[in-house]
Amino acid sequence: MKLTKEGEPYGLVTNIQRYTIHDGPGIRTEIFFKGCPLRCLWCSNPEGLSPYQQIGVYPSKCIGNSKCSLCIKACPEEEHSPIKICDDHLLKVDEVAGCAECFKCADECPANAIMIWGKRYTIPELMNIILKDRNFYLKTGGGVTLSGGEVMLQWEFATLLLKECKVNSINTCVESSLHCAKDYMEQVYEYTDLVIADIKHMDTDKHREYTGVGNELILSNIKRTVELKKSVVLRIPVVPDYNNSEENIRATAEFIKNELGNNIIQLQLLPYRKMGTEKYASLCIPYPMDNFIPPERAVWEKNLLHLTEILKEYGIPAVAGSTSRMIKV
């Protein structure tokens, strides 16, 4: 677990969303942790992949070097500055080329053309944000959701945060890929009311091709989660031409019925949407699905409804979308 200079535990967070209603019941505060062991081709949050702080650059926001240049002046590397200018505007910050990672350039940029992905938060700092909306949690059955990236990469800090939420009688949810050590997972679960996890593909070879890892550990951890009698919501990010075949959906249904005993609250089929392209560009990372053209809404909606009906044949409480209906913990 990482500690501040004062010896206080901290977590690395990419975003905090208040008043969200998609990842768990009621109105929630969702905290996105940085770092992920998967590399899903369709990931729309590339800022959550690396477990370290990163510089994101948005050239279109740059005022112009001749008018501003505050980022250049703030950089301690001076003539060896990793800040690259093209046509008088910011092009990129080359973190590999001698960047001291002091992030002074981002601090000084008045136009937010340079930003830092990943902010350090201590437990008291996060609880100060969380407790602002406690009344909303109580009135709607909401609470706090820890997501990512992958929250289990920061399992020690996450456990402390969830414990503090329970001390304050706040409902807790963890959204995880479950590609993690069982021991870490079970410690996090001690203070977790609801678990949300994906089944991206039932064929482990295809799972590895699409996400960078096989699915054996994930499926094993899902089974263990059910064995521990945790409330579970499963999701399938339905990506056309990747995992939306009837064969894969039926294999998923067989797993849920035979291996989990249908002991889940809900199975949500989420449509793939091409998002996050600007964030990929800000990090100078190519978007793996850049050339993919998703089908029209009417087409994917029809497909989701068809797949939902297949799942219901197996007695699975399947829905299209991330609805929180039926989710009460």
C-alpha positions, -999 to +999 in steps of 0.1 A: +000+000+000+013+034-009+018+060+017+021+098+018+052+115+032+033+117+064+028+079+064-009+080+055-023+055+030-035+069-003-051+056-035-046+067-070-079+077-086-087+089-121-122+102-115-150+107-089-186+108-101-213+120-078-250+114-083-245+084-106-273+058-110-257+032-132-233+011-111-254-001-082-288+008-066-299+043-059-279+075-062-242+067-057-207+082-056-184+063-079-147+063-074-125+051-103-092+036-093-062+038-116-045+007-130-059-024-148-045-059-156-067-063-187-062-046-221-097-049-236-098-039-272-130-019-266-119-002-234-132+034-233-111+045-203-074+043-213-065+067-185-073+038-161-049+013-176-016+023-162-011+021-124+009+054-124+001+090-129+002+101-165+002+134-185-027+139-209-025+165-236-053+182-255-036+203-283-069+219-294-072+237-260-037+252-262-037+290-263-005+291-282+032+292-273+036+328-284+007+340-263+013+318-232+043+294-229+036+290-191+041+252-195+075+257-210+085+282-184+074+259-156+093+228-168+125+223-148+142+205-177+146+239-196+163+233-230+158+195-226+121+200-219+099+170-230+072+195-240+069+195-278+055+224-297+043+223-333+030+253-353+031+274-321+008+250-303+013+222-278+018+188-295+026+164-267+046+159-235+071+131-241+073+115-207+099+090-219+122+118-230+135+131-196+103+142-180+108+146-142+071+140-137+068+170-115+036+179-134+043+216-130+033+221-167-002+209-159-004+231-128+005+262-148-016+256-179-046+280-178-065+263-206-063+227-192-045+216-224-023+196-201-039+175-174-028+148-150-045+114-151-045+101-116-048+120-084-038+108-049-065+107-023-063+097+014-092+080+032-102+112+050-102+132+017-124+106+000-148+103+030-152+141+030-165+138-006-186+107+001-203+120+032-216+152+013-242+130-003-251+107+026-288+120+026-292+110-010-278+075-002-303+071+026-333+083+006-326+062-025-309+031-012-277+043-028-241+044-016-205+042-028-192+022-058-155+015-062-146+009-099-117+013-122-094+005-139-092-023-114-100-016-078-083-050-067-049-036-078-053-013-048-070-038-026-055-027+007-065+009+003-099-001-010-105-023+020-098+006+043-121+029+024-149+004+023-145-003+060-148+034+067-180+035+046-195+007+066-186+026+098-208+054+084-236+030+075-231+035+037-240+008+012-209-004-007-204-018-042-173-030-060-171-032-097-142-055-107-129-076-136-121-102-108-088-110-124-071-109-090-058-130-062-087-147-042-072-136-009-072-099-019-107-102-033-121-118-001-106-091+021-122-065+000-155-084+002-156-082+040-169-047+036-187-051+003-225-053-001-227-058-039-203-071-065-205-062-102-183-082-126-181-088-164-181-120-184-165-108-216-162-142-234-166-178-224-138-190-248-106-185-229-085-182-261-108-155-275-109-138-241-071-137-241-071-123-277-096-096-268-085-087-233-049-098-229-057-125-203-075-158-202-108-161-183-101-190-160-092-169-129-121-146-136-147-174-138-132-191-107-135-158-088-171-153-099-179-188-086-161-181-053-181-148-050-213-167-053-201-193-028-195-165-003-232-155-008-223-121-020-250-102-040-238-103-076-246-084-108-230-098-139-225-079-171-217-087-207-202-058-227-218-069-260-194-061-288-206-069-323-184-095-341-165-102-309-188-118-283-224-113-295-228-148-311-256-170-299-230-197-292-212-175-267-243-162-251-256-198-246-222-208-231-225-179-207-260-189-198-249-225-191-221-213-168-245-191-149-272-218-146-249-248-139-219-233-121-236-205-103-270-220-098-285-188-112-276-171-079-272-136-093-294-106-089-292-096-126-273-101-158-269-068-178-262-067-215-244-035-222-241-022-258-207-013-271-203+024-278-172+039-294-161+062-266-128+075-252-111+084-285-100+118-272-085+103-241-065+078-262-052+107-283-044+127-251-021+098-240-007+092-275-021+057-274-037+042-306-073+031-300-075-006-309-111-002-322-105+029-342-114+014-375-144-005-361-178+009-373-205-001-348-240-009-361-269+015-360-288+018-328-319+000-341-296-030-351-278-034-318-310-028-298-327-057-317-296-079-311-296-071-274-332-080-270-327-112-289-298-122-267-318-112-236-346-136-246-320-164-250-307-159-215-343-159-201-348-193-215-323-205-189-341-187-161-315-159-159-328-124-149-313-107-179-319-071-190-306-049-218-286-019-203-273-010-169-306-006-152-306-007-114-341-021-112-343-053-092-311-044-075-317-042-037-290-050-012 
